[in-house]
Amino acid sequence: MKKIIGFVFTVLLSFGLIACGDNSMTATAQITGLEPDTTTVTFNIELTDPDDLLTSTITVRVFRQDGSLFTESVVSDLTPAALEGLNVTNLTQGTTYTIEVFAPGERKLFSIGKTTFTTLSTATIEITTTEQFLNMSANRSGNYLLMNDLDFTGVTFNSPFTSAFSGTFDGQGYTISNVTFEKVSTYTGVFGYVSSGKISNLNFDNINIGTVEAPLPMATSSRVGIVAGYVSSATAKIENITVTNSQIAFSTASTVQAYVGGFVGELRATLIDSMIDSTVIDMKSTSYGRIRIGGAIGFLTEDGILKQVGSDVDIHFEMNGTNIKDRDIQINIGGLIGNHNATSNTNAVQNVFAKGDIEATLNFGTVTGTTKGNYSISIGGLAGLANANITEAFYQGSIEVTHSANDHEENVNKYFNLGGLIGSYVSNRALNKVVRLGDDQTLAFNIGTDYHTLRVSQTLGQNASSATHNLGIYGDTNLSLNNVSIVGDDTSPVINDLDGYFTNEFILNQFA
């Protein structure tokens, strides 16, 4: 698919009622869907012909910036389908051209529409101002180099990439700060939507996608993250990123899919050598849907990779359902990953940690007359739901889950999988060197007795795996259900000494 990037629109000129003797031309042409690339451009022509003057052909000419003719083509099929996806090749990159459409009159051709565009350039583009950063939307495959810190205080911010970014952005260690979003959109984040692009060597500070005091409304299914909402290609890479002093806060009353992560909402790519600290994710919902929240990544898909990634993010989720009847609800919350589904690569997630606290308050709001429904809740320190393994990782935080039942949920299947490491683990790949650090950390689950299935543990809430894991608790043991300690009922292994346990330098540095 070609990209709509790097072109400059001029005002479209449509010519009507052009007289030549007794001939008048009332037809007009609009050139739409311009998609310039480095050496090609694709476009559509939309004809308006109220007096049926276009009966044979039109001529399409492309002019260079100096006015000389580059190429022309006579088009005889004037049906709308034939005028879509027209293509010009062998253009020069970084060059401005004009497309002009002509219709035949009695004695000459009449210009009935034109527009100007600029082909893309592979040259590195230096970014020094907030205006230049926002204008990257004009070239979604550009190669960008940040030359200084960017402070967005007082600047109205809209992500430059609501359509996919496939270029490169090297922050050179500089910082983007004080960004305030005014709305939650389909792809919400500083870089919005990234396909095969690369973002590296960049710091984010004080990025606010809503605030706890004034959460933004979410009216549509969304992917939300500080760096990007969605990274859609396995070839994309996010490397050497830090996020500090930031927050994501929103509320929804709609039926939505919400994938929310401190770095990225949904990641189908590689994230390495990155840290997020002193950040809060706060979500309130009054409707049903699919919720995936992670301190680093909301939804890690099949091709995703996480290596040397740390998350210190506090997560608060509150559901106060309104008129929920005969519906399904799925909630996956993890200190690192909400839903870990990186099954394509063995050991796709390794050398990672999470430290933030998780708090979830659940009042489903099921109404009288409800006859069916499945409410599936998976919450864990590293991952809520995991379909693939994790290697060399630890969680150091507290989890509190509170559920308020009502009298209308007797026909609803409610599944609670709550673990100090992973809420629900459903892979036959072994977890290796995965530890919950227990000192001064608590696991408090207040669920009541109104449920279909309840699985709680200091490590794996649900362990639907045939593998033999290398995991356990180091430090204080703690697990309570309905305000009663059930540590004695938990079979999680205890690790007495971490000396020599971890071998990765990134993880070892967290204990230095």
Secondary structure, DSSP 8 states (H G I E B T S, - for coil): -----S------B---SEEETTEEE--EEEEEEEEE-SS-EEEEEEEE-TT---SS-EEEEEEETTS-EEEEEEE---STTTTSSEEE-S--TT-EEEEEEEEE-SSSEEEEEEEEEE----SEEEE-SHHHHHGGGG-TT-EEEE-S-EE-TT--B--S-SS-B-SEEE-TT-EEEEEEES---SEESTT-EESS-EEEEEEEEEEEES-SSS-EE--S-EEEESSEEEE--TT-EEEEEEEEEEEEEEEE-S-EEEEEESSEEEE-SEEEEEEEEEEEEEEEESS-EEEEEESSEEEE-TT-EEEEEEEEEEEEEEEE-SSB-S--EEEEEESSEEEE---SSTT-EEEEEE---EEEEEE--B-TT----EEEEEEESSEEEESS-EEEEEE---EEEEE---TT-TTSEEEEEEESSEEEE--SS--EEEEEE-TT--EEEE--S--SEEEEESSEEEE---S--EEEEES----EETTEE-GGG----B----TTT---HHHHGGG-
